[in-house]
Amino acid sequence: MIDFAYERQRIDANSGCMFKGKNYRCFYVTFKSLYRDPADGTEMVQIYDFRPKDEIRASIMILHGLGTRNIEFLLWMGTHLASAGVNALVPVLPGNFTRIENNRVYGSRYLWPDYDIMHNVYEHAVVDVQSIIDYMEQEGRWRDNNCVMGYCLGGMITTIVSALDNRLNQKILMTTGGHMPQILFESTAARFVRRLIKDGKVEDELLQNREALYEVYDRQLPIVENMSLEELLSSKDINPLFKVDPLSYVHLVDKSKFSVIDALFDRTLS
């Protein structure tokens, strides 16, 4: 099967109202993930769905970063956007918050120094985001006037989805980035990766060697930047990290549809 592909189908979701505001209602929505190989504990898509009480003027999906610390603020954003007539969705990405895999720390698989593990979780997240749009279209609540805002990891997922799916209109990337070797060897979020390498628990020789991995990236990135989407997803001649790195997809998206919010001192993603 082609990377990131899934079979679209009617989604049977469970939806219950969690709480009410003056101008909105917050629903908790779940449905079985359409990803073909979810890790144990991540099988159910979970969405906080902030629906305006009256007319829906626009739709937005807000994708959080690794872990849990940023989710509370994004849920707060959902209440205010819904009060202004925007149907705001805050999904829980697989491997985070209440969708942690059995026997793992939240978010660790997105940086785990194993090609298959990383590919699995990024592919799962991308399929979930697209199937959530399927669900919203099925409900008649995904407006042409729509936006996806991704924070940190969420921005990385947003970039990949944008290259695969033309149903996203405006995109906002907040304190996000790419270049997997730099993230693995320099980001504070990947300190556990460097401990695994130091303790001899990483099997792949290239993933153990900072200089060698950088050299491969520097040599292959110009090739990747000239690939079509089909070539990128099917190629076996490039390092597997490229398929989960948003840098690989930047040349395939309409950059006029993106707004980028940077942090002056971002210790997670440069």
N, C-alpha and C positions, 0 to 999 in steps of 0.2 A: 504494500500500500504506500502511496505517496505520503511523504512527511506532512503532518498537520491536517491530513484529510480526515473527514468523518462523514457519516451518512445522516443527512438531514431527515427528520421524521417529526411527526406530531409529538409534542411534549406534554406529558401528563404531570402537571405540577400540583403540589399542595401549597395552599396560600392561606395564611391566617393573620388577622389584624393584631399587631403587638401593642400599639398605643396610638392615641389620637392627639393631634394638635388642632388649633383653631382652624387652620386652612389646609390641613393635610392629614393623611392616614399613613402609618407605617405598617407594611405587611412583611411577614417573614415567609419567603418562598423557597421551596425545595423541590428538586426533581433529580432523577437519576442521570448522572453524567453520561454524555454520548461518547466520551472517550473510550476507546476499545480496551485499554489496559490500565485502569486506575489503581494506584497503590491502596493497600488496605487502610481504611479510615478516610479515604478521600472520594468515595464513590458517589456521594450526594452533592449536587450543586446547592449552594446556600446563598441567598440574596436578601439584603435589606432593601425593600422596595418602598420608597417614599412617594406616594401618589397625591397629587393636588386634589383638593376637595371638589374644585370646579374644573374649568377647562384646562386641558394639557396643552401648553404653548410650545414646549420643546421637551427633548429627552436627553438625559446625560447618564453615562456610566462612569463611576469613579473607581479606579483600580488602586488598591493600597500597595504599600511596600512590604518588605519582609517583616514578619513577626506580628506584633499586636499594638505597639505603642501609638502608631498613627491612625489606627482604625477609629478610635473614639472621636477624634476631631473630624474625620471624614463623615461619620454618621451625623455629627452636628451640622456639617455642611448640607447633608441631605435634607434635614428639616427646613433649613432656610431656603434652599432651592425649590423644594416642593411648595412652600408657602408663596413663592413667586410664580407658581404655575409650571414649574419644570418637574417632570417625572424623573426622579433621581434614584439610580440603582447603585448600591454598594455591594458587589459580590465579595464573597470570601474566596480568595484564590487557593487552589489545592496546596496542602502542605503548610498552611498558616492558620492562626487563630483557632477556630473550632473545627478545622479540617486537617488536623495534624495526623501524619501517618503513624501507624503503630510503631512504638519504640524509637521515634526520632524526635529531634528538637525542631521547633517551628522554622520553616524556611530553609533548612539545611540542604535539602536536595537540589535547590537552585544553584548551589555553588559546590556541590559534592564532587570531588575530583575523580569522577568516573563518567565517561562519555554517555553510556546508556542511561544512567540514573538522571543526569542533567537533561538529556534529550526527552526522556519520559515526562518529567514534570513540566518542562516548558511547553511541550506539545499538548499536555493535558490542559494547562492554563489557557492556551490559545483556542483549543476546541471549546472549552467552557465559555469563553467570552463570546465566541461566534454563536454558540447554541443559546446563550442568553438573549442575543439579538433575535434569533429565531423565535424564542418564546415571546418577546415583546411584540414582534410583528404578528405573531399568532393572536396575541391579545389586542392588537390594534393600537398599541401605545408607543411604537417606535416611530417618531416623527422624522420627516426629512430634515427638519431643523434639529440636529442632534450633535452631540459632542461626547468624546471619550477623554477623560482626564486621568492620566497615570502618574502616580507618585513613585519615584525610585523604581523598584521592581515593576510596578504597574506601568510605568512609562516604557520600560523595555518590552513588556508584553504588548502594549498599545502599538508600538512601532512595527512589530512583527505582524500583528493582526491587520494593520493598515495596508500592508503589502499584499495580504491575502484576500481581503474583503473590502468591496467598494461601498458598503453600507454605512461606513463611518464618515461623517462629514467633517466637522472640525475636531482637531486633536490638540490637547494641552499636555505637555510633558513637564513635570515638576521635579527638579533635582534628580534627574535621571542621566544615564550614560550608557556606555558600552565598552568594548575591548576587554574580552574575557581574561586574557593573561594579566592585564593590569589589575582587574578586580580580584583575581585569585591570589596574586602575589603582593598587592599593596593595600587593598581595601580593609578597613577594620572589620567589616562584616565577614571577611574570609579568614580571620585569624585562626579559626579551627582547622581550615584547610592546611595552613602552614604547619600547624602542630601535627596533623596527620602525616605530612611529608617528612617532618623531622623525626617522627617516631617510626618511619619506615612502613606506613600502612597504606601508601598509594602504590598501586601495582604498575600503572603506565609510566614508562621512563620519561616520556616527554612532559607529562604533567608534574613530574618531580623537579624539572629543570627549568628555572626561570629564563635563563639566557636562550636556551634552545627553543622554548615555546615562543618567546618574543621574536626570534629569528624566523620561525615558520610563519608567524602572523605577518611580519613585515614583508615577507616574500610573497605570501598568498593573497593578502588583502587587495592589492591592485587587480588581481585576477577575479576575485569575488565581486569587486565593484563594477565589473563589466559583464557579469552574468545576468541572464534573464532569470525570472522567478523559477521557471521550470528547471533550468540548469542548476541553480543554487540548491533546490530541494532534492535533486536526483544525483548530484555529483558525488563521486566517491574519491575524487582526486584532491579534495581540500580537507583541512583538519575539521573534525566533527564539531568543534566549538563554534565554527562560523554559522552553523545552522540555527543556533540558539542565541546568537549575538546580534543585537539590533543594528550594529554597524553594517552588517551584511545586507540590510534591507533599505537603508537610507536612500540609495540611488533608485529605488523602485517605487517610492512614494511621492505624492505631490506635496512638496515642502511648503507651498503657499497655504496649505490647510493646517499647518502646525504652528503652535506658539510654544516657546520654550522658556521656562522659568528656572533660572540657575540660582544656586546658593554660592555666596562668596567663599565660604569655607565648608566644603562638602567632604567629609572624611570617609564617606561610604563609596561614592562614585565621583571620580574627578570629571 
